[in-house]
Amino acid sequence: IDVYQAWCGPCKAVLNLFRKLKNEFSEDNVLHFAVAEADSIPALQPLRKTCEPVFLFCVNGKIISIVKGANAPLLSKKITELV
């Protein structure tokens, strides 16, 4: 889950990486991306204090990893490891 604020340019830029990875793993049907605007979801308020995107990696509804910042190589590595 990409937790972002609407004005955050790096948050929007990383969406292309997500599209690329989704296409790479499309046949597996195990990779799903969700985007959540931190300003609109009360449960995400603790993540609103930062000026960097926050990526939550979930399996079976539980957060198993968190990556802060729009670091495309790190995000790609984390996603590949989890799939």
N, CA, C and O atoms as CSV, one atom per row, in Angstrom:
chain,resi,resn,atom,element,x,y,z
A,1,ILE,N,N,0.860,-1.161,0.000
A,1,ILE,CA,C,0.000,0.000,0.000
A,1,ILE,C,C,0.904,1.221,0.000
A,1,ILE,O,O,1.781,1.352,0.854
A,2,ASP,N,N,0.694,2.096,-0.940
A,2,ASP,CA,C,1.428,3.353,-1.011
A,2,ASP,C,C,0.622,4.389,-0.253
A,2,ASP,O,O,-0.461,4.777,-0.690
A,3,VAL,N,N,1.141,4.837,0.877
A,3,VAL,CA,C,0.480,5.870,1.668
A,3,VAL,C,C,1.114,7.199,1.268
A,3,VAL,O,O,2.323,7.383,1.413
A,4,TYR,N,N,0.311,8.108,0.772
A,4,TYR,CA,C,0.866,9.342,0.235
A,4,TYR,C,C,-0.015,10.529,0.574
A,4,TYR,O,O,-1.111,10.382,1.116
A,5,GLN,N,N,0.486,11.704,0.243
A,5,GLN,CA,C,-0.321,12.912,0.308
A,5,GLN,C,C,-0.422,13.446,-1.115
A,5,GLN,O,O,0.528,13.327,-1.889
A,6,ALA,N,N,-1.550,14.027,-1.463
A,6,ALA,CA,C,-1.859,14.390,-2.844
A,6,ALA,C,C,-0.799,15.284,-3.485
A,6,ALA,O,O,-0.609,15.225,-4.700
A,7,TRP,N,N,-0.114,16.098,-2.710
A,7,TRP,CA,C,0.850,17.043,-3.260
A,7,TRP,C,C,2.238,16.433,-3.456
A,7,TRP,O,O,3.131,17.125,-3.945
A,8,CYS,N,N,2.449,15.195,-3.101
A,8,CYS,CA,C,3.779,14.574,-3.100
A,8,CYS,C,C,4.171,14.053,-4.487
A,8,CYS,O,O,3.652,13.032,-4.937
A,9,GLY,N,N,5.081,14.753,-5.159
A,9,GLY,CA,C,5.542,14.353,-6.486
A,9,GLY,C,C,6.195,12.985,-6.522
A,9,GLY,O,O,5.847,12.181,-7.388
A,10,PRO,N,N,7.149,12.671,-5.603
A,10,PRO,CA,C,7.783,11.351,-5.627
A,10,PRO,C,C,6.787,10.207,-5.458
A,10,PRO,O,O,6.983,9.124,-6.009
A,11,CYS,N,N,5.729,10.446,-4.704
A,11,CYS,CA,C,4.710,9.407,-4.518
A,11,CYS,C,C,4.055,9.058,-5.850
A,11,CYS,O,O,3.813,7.889,-6.151
A,12,LYS,N,N,3.776,10.083,-6.633
A,12,LYS,CA,C,3.143,9.864,-7.934
A,12,LYS,C,C,4.121,9.223,-8.916
A,12,LYS,O,O,3.730,8.386,-9.729
A,13,ALA,N,N,5.388,9.616,-8.840
A,13,ALA,CA,C,6.392,9.112,-9.775
A,13,ALA,C,C,6.606,7.612,-9.646
A,13,ALA,O,O,6.886,6.945,-10.642
A,14,VAL,N,N,6.483,7.074,-8.456
A,14,VAL,CA,C,6.750,5.651,-8.243
A,14,VAL,C,C,5.630,4.766,-8.815
A,14,VAL,O,O,5.794,3.550,-8.914
A,15,LEU,N,N,4.519,5.359,-9.182
A,15,LEU,CA,C,3.421,4.575,-9.767
A,15,LEU,C,C,3.852,3.853,-11.041
A,15,LEU,O,O,3.359,2.760,-11.317
A,16,ASN,N,N,4.758,4.436,-11.822
A,16,ASN,CA,C,5.247,3.760,-13.029
A,16,ASN,C,C,5.982,2.473,-12.677
A,16,ASN,O,O,5.867,1.476,-13.390
A,17,LEU,N,N,6.733,2.491,-11.584
A,17,LEU,CA,C,7.405,1.270,-11.127
A,17,LEU,C,C,6.374,0.206,-10.784
A,17,LEU,O,O,6.542,-0.960,-11.142
A,18,PHE,N,N,5.318,0.594,-10.098
A,18,PHE,CA,C,4.277,-0.363,-9.736
A,18,PHE,C,C,3.621,-0.964,-10.974
A,18,PHE,O,O,3.365,-2.167,-11.022
A,19,ARG,N,N,3.352,-0.136,-11.968
A,19,ARG,CA,C,2.752,-0.649,-13.216
A,19,ARG,C,C,3.675,-1.678,-13.875
A,19,ARG,O,O,3.222,-2.730,-14.327
A,20,LYS,N,N,4.967,-1.366,-13.925
A,20,LYS,CA,C,5.946,-2.271,-14.534
A,20,LYS,C,C,5.979,-3.608,-13.791
A,20,LYS,O,O,5.932,-4.667,-14.416
A,21,LEU,N,N,6.059,-3.561,-12.475
A,21,LEU,CA,C,6.116,-4.793,-11.688
A,21,LEU,C,C,4.819,-5.584,-11.783
A,21,LEU,O,O,4.846,-6.813,-11.833
A,22,LYS,N,N,3.701,-4.901,-11.809
A,22,LYS,CA,C,2.412,-5.587,-11.941
A,22,LYS,C,C,2.370,-6.347,-13.259
A,22,LYS,O,O,1.884,-7.477,-13.303
A,23,ASN,N,N,2.875,-5.740,-14.340
A,23,ASN,CA,C,2.919,-6.417,-15.635
A,23,ASN,C,C,3.848,-7.625,-15.600
A,23,ASN,O,O,3.540,-8.661,-16.189
A,24,GLU,N,N,4.978,-7.499,-14.917
A,24,GLU,CA,C,5.929,-8.610,-14.825
A,24,GLU,C,C,5.336,-9.807,-14.088
A,24,GLU,O,O,5.609,-10.952,-14.449
A,25,PHE,N,N,4.536,-9.555,-13.071
A,25,PHE,CA,C,3.980,-10.624,-12.247
A,25,PHE,C,C,2.501,-10.867,-12.518
A,25,PHE,O,O,1.829,-11.510,-11.712
A,26,SER,N,N,1.984,-10.371,-13.626
A,26,SER,CA,C,0.541,-10.421,-13.879
A,26,SER,C,C,-0.008,-11.843,-13.937
A,26,SER,O,O,-1.147,-12.079,-13.533
A,27,GLU,N,N,0.769,-12.775,-14.424
A,27,GLU,CA,C,0.270,-14.148,-14.528
A,27,GLU,C,C,0.165,-14.821,-13.164
A,27,GLU,O,O,-0.639,-15.735,-12.983
A,28,ASP,N,N,0.964,-14.379,-12.213
A,28,ASP,CA,C,0.960,-14.989,-10.883
A,28,ASP,C,C,-0.281,-14.620,-10.072
A,28,ASP,O,O,-0.704,-15.383,-9.203
A,29,ASN,N,N,-0.859,-13.466,-10.350
A,29,ASN,CA,C,-2.053,-12.972,-9.651
A,29,ASN,C,C,-1.869,-12.934,-8.130
A,29,ASN,O,O,-2.827,-13.105,-7.377
A,30,VAL,N,N,-0.640,-12.710,-7.693
A,30,VAL,CA,C,-0.380,-12.607,-6.258
A,30,VAL,C,C,0.042,-11.194,-5.860
A,30,VAL,O,O,0.211,-10.902,-4.676
A,31,LEU,N,N,0.209,-10.336,-6.834
A,31,LEU,CA,C,0.700,-8.992,-6.572
A,31,LEU,C,C,-0.405,-7.980,-6.822
A,31,LEU,O,O,-0.929,-7.872,-7.931
A,32,HIS,N,N,-0.750,-7.247,-5.783
A,32,HIS,CA,C,-1.791,-6.229,-5.886
A,32,HIS,C,C,-1.261,-4.946,-5.265
A,32,HIS,O,O,-0.602,-4.973,-4.225
A,33,PHE,N,N,-1.552,-3.835,-5.903
A,33,PHE,CA,C,-1.132,-2.537,-5.392
A,33,PHE,C,C,-2.347,-1.737,-4.990
A,33,PHE,O,O,-3.384,-1.786,-5.651
A,34,ALA,N,N,-2.217,-1.005,-3.912
A,34,ALA,CA,C,-3.277,-0.093,-3.470
A,34,ALA,C,C,-2.613,1.230,-3.115
A,34,ALA,O,O,-1.476,1.270,-2.646
A,35,VAL,N,N,-3.337,2.290,-3.347
A,35,VAL,CA,C,-2.848,3.622,-3.022
A,35,VAL,C,C,-3.825,4.241,-2.039
A,35,VAL,O,O,-5.037,4.210,-2.250
A,36,ALA,N,N,-3.289,4.804,-0.961
A,36,ALA,CA,C,-4.143,5.411,0.063
A,36,ALA,C,C,-3.645,6.819,0.361
A,36,ALA,O,O,-2.482,7.011,0.720
A,37,GLU,N,N,-4.521,7.796,0.213
A,37,GLU,CA,C,-4.142,9.168,0.535
A,37,GLU,C,C,-4.234,9.345,2.048
A,37,GLU,O,O,-5.318,9.263,2.626
A,38,ALA,N,N,-3.107,9.584,2.674
A,38,ALA,CA,C,-3.028,9.641,4.140
A,38,ALA,C,C,-3.967,10.676,4.739
A,38,ALA,O,O,-4.444,10.501,5.860
A,39,ASP,N,N,-4.239,11.751,4.008
A,39,ASP,CA,C,-5.109,12.805,4.534
A,39,ASP,C,C,-6.550,12.352,4.706
A,39,ASP,O,O,-7.285,12.941,5.498
A,40,SER,N,N,-6.972,11.319,3.981
A,40,SER,CA,C,-8.380,10.925,4.022
A,40,SER,C,C,-8.704,9.710,4.874
A,40,SER,O,O,-9.876,9.354,4.997
A,41,ILE,N,N,-7.706,9.059,5.469
A,41,ILE,CA,C,-7.950,7.830,6.225
A,41,ILE,C,C,-7.409,7.995,7.649
A,41,ILE,O,O,-6.194,8.028,7.848
A,42,PRO,N,N,-8.295,8.099,8.632
A,42,PRO,CA,C,-7.861,8.337,10.017
A,42,PRO,C,C,-6.827,7.330,10.533
A,42,PRO,O,O,-5.926,7.718,11.276
A,43,ALA,N,N,-6.930,6.071,10.167
A,43,ALA,CA,C,-5.992,5.052,10.655
A,43,ALA,C,C,-4.559,5.306,10.177
A,43,ALA,O,O,-3.605,4.790,10.759
A,44,LEU,N,N,-4.419,6.095,9.125
A,44,LEU,CA,C,-3.091,6.385,8.590
A,44,LEU,C,C,-2.498,7.681,9.138
A,44,LEU,O,O,-1.424,8.100,8.707
A,45,GLN,N,N,-3.181,8.313,10.076
A,45,GLN,CA,C,-2.701,9.584,10.627
A,45,GLN,C,C,-1.269,9.527,11.155
A,45,GLN,O,O,-0.534,10.498,10.977
A,46,PRO,N,N,-0.837,8.441,11.797
A,46,PRO,CA,C,0.554,8.407,12.263
A,46,PRO,C,C,1.572,8.537,11.123
A,46,PRO,O,O,2.710,8.944,11.357
A,47,LEU,N,N,1.176,8.197,9.908
A,47,LEU,CA,C,2.089,8.263,8.769
A,47,LEU,C,C,2.056,9.623,8.079
A,47,LEU,O,O,2.843,9.863,7.164
A,48,ARG,N,N,1.173,10.506,8.493
A,48,ARG,CA,C,1.014,11.809,7.846
A,48,ARG,C,C,2.098,12.796,8.239
A,48,ARG,O,O,2.274,13.807,7.559
A,49,LYS,N,N,2.814,12.540,9.289
A,49,LYS,CA,C,3.780,13.508,9.799
A,49,LYS,C,C,5.054,13.572,8.966
A,49,LYS,O,O,5.883,14.456,9.184
A,50,THR,N,N,5.222,12.689,8.053
A,50,THR,CA,C,6.436,12.633,7.247
A,50,THR,C,C,6.211,13.254,5.871
A,50,THR,O,O,5.091,13.255,5.358
A,51,CYS,N,N,7.263,13.773,5.286
A,51,CYS,CA,C,7.179,14.372,3.950
A,51,CYS,C,C,7.679,13.401,2.891
A,51,CYS,O,O,8.056,13.818,1.795
A,52,GLU,N,N,7.687,12.141,3.200
A,52,GLU,CA,C,8.135,11.142,2.239
A,52,GLU,C,C,7.063,10.075,2.104
A,52,GLU,O,O,6.300,9.831,3.038
A,53,PRO,N,N,7.005,9.437,0.937
A,53,PRO,CA,C,6.035,8.364,0.787
A,53,PRO,C,C,6.383,7.201,1.707
A,53,PRO,O,O,7.546,6.978,2.041
A,54,VAL,N,N,5.366,6.477,2.104
A,54,VAL,CA,C,5.536,5.302,2.952
A,54,VAL,C,C,4.849,4.138,2.248
A,54,VAL,O,O,3.693,4.247,1.839
A,55,PHE,N,N,5.557,3.035,2.112
A,55,PHE,CA,C,5.028,1.861,1.431
A,55,PHE,C,C,4.865,0.736,2.444
A,55,PHE,O,O,5.825,0.326,3.095
A,56,LEU,N,N,3.643,0.246,2.565
A,56,LEU,CA,C,3.332,-0.844,3.485
A,56,LEU,C,C,3.199,-2.129,2.679
A,56,LEU,O,O,2.459,-2.168,1.696
A,57,PHE,N,N,3.891,-3.155,3.074
A,57,PHE,CA,C,3.802,-4.454,2.413
A,57,PHE,C,C,2.999,-5.378,3.313
A,57,PHE,O,O,3.365,-5.620,4.463
A,58,CYS,N,N,1.904,-5.889,2.776
A,58,CYS,CA,C,0.970,-6.693,3.565
A,58,CYS,C,C,0.815,-8.087,2.971
A,58,CYS,O,O,0.808,-8.264,1.753
A,59,VAL,N,N,0.695,-9.053,3.843
A,59,VAL,CA,C,0.378,-10.424,3.454
A,59,VAL,C,C,-0.748,-10.885,4.368
A,59,VAL,O,O,-0.644,-10.796,5.591
A,60,ASN,N,N,-1.814,-11.374,3.769
A,60,ASN,CA,C,-2.987,-11.828,4.524
A,60,ASN,C,C,-3.497,-10.767,5.498
A,60,ASN,O,O,-3.897,-11.080,6.620
A,61,GLY,N,N,-3.477,-9.516,5.058
A,61,GLY,CA,C,-4.022,-8.427,5.862
A,61,GLY,C,C,-3.119,-7.900,6.963
A,61,GLY,O,O,-3.531,-7.030,7.730
A,62,LYS,N,N,-1.897,-8.409,7.058
A,62,LYS,CA,C,-0.966,-7.954,8.097
A,62,LYS,C,C,0.220,-7.241,7.461
A,62,LYS,O,O,0.751,-7.689,6.445
A,63,ILE,N,N,0.628,-6.138,8.060
A,63,ILE,CA,C,1.799,-5.411,7.577
A,63,ILE,C,C,3.042,-6.205,7.954
A,63,ILE,O,O,3.277,-6.482,9.130
A,64,ILE,N,N,3.841,-6.573,6.943
A,64,ILE,CA,C,5.046,-7.353,7.209
A,64,ILE,C,C,6.322,-6.550,6.976
A,64,ILE,O,O,7.402,-6.952,7.410
A,65,SER,N,N,6.197,-5.422,6.293
A,65,SER,CA,C,7.370,-4.597,6.037
A,65,SER,C,C,6.925,-3.182,5.696
A,65,SER,O,O,5.834,-2.971,5.165
A,66,ILE,N,N,7.780,-2.222,6.006
A,66,ILE,CA,C,7.516,-0.817,5.696
A,66,ILE,C,C,8.770,-0.237,5.057
A,66,ILE,O,O,9.877,-0.428,5.562
A,67,VAL,N,N,8.597,0.470,3.949
A,67,VAL,CA,C,9.698,1.182,3.305
A,67,VAL,C,C,9.313,2.649,3.245
A,67,VAL,O,O,8.229,2.998,2.777
A,68,LYS,N,N,10.209,3.505,3.722
A,68,LYS,CA,C,9.969,4.949,3.674
A,68,LYS,C,C,10.842,5.559,2.592
A,68,LYS,O,O,12.024,5.234,2.477
A,69,GLY,N,N,10.256,6.439,1.804
A,69,GLY,CA,C,10.980,7.110,0.733
A,69,GLY,C,C,10.717,6.462,-0.611
A,69,GLY,O,O,10.382,5.280,-0.689
A,70,ALA,N,N,10.873,7.246,-1.672
A,70,ALA,CA,C,10.613,6.769,-3.035
A,70,ALA,C,C,11.897,6.220,-3.644
A,70,ALA,O,O,12.412,6.770,-4.617
A,71,ASN,N,N,12.404,5.151,-3.078
A,71,ASN,CA,C,13.629,4.506,-3.531
A,71,ASN,C,C,13.236,3.344,-4.443
A,71,ASN,O,O,12.981,2.237,-3.968
A,72,ALA,N,N,13.187,3.598,-5.754
A,72,ALA,CA,C,12.703,2.598,-6.711
A,72,ALA,C,C,13.476,1.281,-6.645
A,72,ALA,O,O,12.841,0.227,-6.627
A,73,PRO,N,N,14.826,1.283,-6.608
A,73,PRO,CA,C,15.535,0.002,-6.526
A,73,PRO,C,C,15.189,-0.793,-5.265
A,73,PRO,O,O,15.024,-2.011,-5.325
A,74,LEU,N,N,15.078,-0.110,-4.130
A,74,LEU,CA,C,14.734,-0.800,-2.883
A,74,LEU,C,C,13.311,-1.348,-2.936
A,74,LEU,O,O,13.061,-2.470,-2.494
A,75,LEU,N,N,12.386,-0.572,-3.470
A,75,LEU,CA,C,11.000,-1.037,-3.591
A,75,LEU,C,C,10.912,-2.246,-4.513
A,75,LEU,O,O,10.234,-3.225,-4.201
A,76,SER,N,N,11.599,-2.174,-5.648
A,76,SER,CA,C,11.594,-3.291,-6.593
A,76,SER,C,C,12.164,-4.549,-5.947
A,76,SER,O,O,11.611,-5.637,-6.109
A,77,LYS,N,N,13.265,-4.405,-5.216
A,77,LYS,CA,C,13.880,-5.548,-4.534
A,77,LYS,C,C,12.930,-6.146,-3.500
A,77,LYS,O,O,12.761,-7.364,-3.439
A,78,LYS,N,N,12.314,-5.295,-2.693
A,78,LYS,CA,C,11.401,-5.760,-1.649
A,78,LYS,C,C,10.218,-6.507,-2.264
A,78,LYS,O,O,9.843,-7.577,-1.786
A,79,ILE,N,N,9.635,-5.949,-3.315
A,79,ILE,CA,C,8.485,-6.579,-3.969
A,79,ILE,C,C,8.884,-7.924,-4.558
A,79,ILE,O,O,8.157,-8.907,-4.409
A,80,THR,N,N,10.031,-7.975,-5.225
A,80,THR,CA,C,10.496,-9.228,-5.825
A,80,THR,C,C,10.746,-10.285,-4.748
A,80,THR,O,O,10.423,-11.456,-4.947
A,81,GLU,N,N,11.316,-9.884,-3.614
A,81,GLU,CA,C,11.554,-10.826,-2.513
A,81,GLU,C,C,10.246,-11.397,-1.974
A,81,GLU,O,O,10.165,-12.585,-1.659
A,82,LEU,N,N,9.240,-10.562,-1.870
A,82,LEU,CA,C,7.978,-10.992,-1.270
A,82,LEU,C,C,7.111,-11.823,-2.214
A,82,LEU,O,O,6.274,-12.607,-1.769
A,83,VAL,N,N,7.314,-11.648,-3.502
A,83,VAL,CA,C,6.523,-12.418,-4.464
A,83,VAL,C,C,7.203,-13.744,-4.649
A,83,VAL,O,O,6.727,-14.580,-5.418
